[in-house]
Amino acid sequence: MGEAKRRGTFEQRLKALWDEFGVRPMTTERYNAFVAWTRLPTASFIGTELEFFSTEHENLIGVIIMDNTDRDFGFVTLGRDEKGRYRAIDGLHSLTRTDARHQLFANLKSHTESGETVFPQGDADADNAGIDLFTPVAAEAKLHPHFKLLKDGDQWIPARAVMTEMMRHFVDSDGNFVEQFQTTAFDSRIWELYLYASLLEMGLYVERPDPAPDFQVSIGRQKVFIEAVTVGPTANSASPEAKDAPLLRTPDEIKELLKGKMPIKFGSALYSKLNRKSPYWEIESVKGRPLVLAVADFHEPQSMTWTSPALMQYLYGVSHDFSRGTDGELIISALKVETFVFEGKQIPAGFFLLPKAENVSAVLFTASGTLSKFSRMGRLAGFGLTEHQVLRMGVRHKHDPSSALPEPFFHEVTQGLVTETWAEGLSMFHNPKALHPVEPDMFPGIAHHWFEDGKILSVIPKMHPYSSFTWHLLPKNEHDAPLAEVQ
């Protein structure tokens, strides 16, 4: 009894051990912000990561791992290489959990005392990974206003931190990624970075083919190619400025725009990829493999909060009507749509019914692939100013068969209290006429939609937001407008 009192509680003993070896615990979110870009997809089959630690200045990271086969424990120590990427530099296996923890702490202390902060692995000159995203490569007048906000604003420190870590691993297959990100194609490049993070999170091997499409993802013998597509502003429309207030459409405006303008906007972006001069499906590496078009809407500020219904109508050529039976039961009726018309322009409904569309296996979409996603994920990883508050409000799928509408949600993005994934909110719309269908299990944790017997059938995860707004609250400086961002 006296000995137990002298030694203190388990938590006190553990803290004393941390202090003795100069280590600190890490949250899962912070660990992933550093290591998600390094970890091989096969790692989760071999072992389960249980505990995460770092040295005081995070020069070194350690993880306790349980072997999934033998159910014993081990550790891996990771240090930064010449490009700043965390790579495995040490480890042991076949230990008890307590011994693994003690051995890890001793290993971290030993490497710290060596004075080494960079741990070369001999391959820095052999790969093309590693990009400096934030040092301007163009004149100030040519920089995109949102890039300037991201580069300088205190509210975007969390986003910059996450992007900096991921870009240590990113391969610029085109050679112009940074220049376009900073100037003329900020939204498109943000969308590509979002896809990169989400695909890695799903446990896929992610490669950047040269010259196209944008991504090749694989697991085992399965391989899928993905091309990123964005819906841009209408020609001659005014470019958004940093000082602009959020553009909030009325319900009546949205209803009208969903009938014609938005299906045509999605149609224009997707049709251009379908009729590319050099078709993706004729590229030697792509032949015989599924091809997915991943589309995001950036045609006007906040448009992604309301445009998603138009995409489903355009892809399958159907809309839905909701009514109630005499007993209050929800009745969903599929209504065939033939054409979409807006300001004299007319296009046929049903992208998947178009000639050559059988070569597109599915369309991927989310309203979440925006700068605010990076900010929230960075905040959950502990990056940013102490006084920075991030609030999120939106609507998510309501898992109630009698409900025709989504349900609202609201929370403060607080480390340890809420969780969020990169892929949260992603939907894959499968082509019923695809020559090479996508295996849905290859893309876990997202919503999947199919068109069968004249109806759309869906499998939707527990947390599936359709849209949201993110607010940043902190003492404002000249670089911090606007304070409300979509998704």
Disulfide bonds with the S-S distance in Angstrom:
none
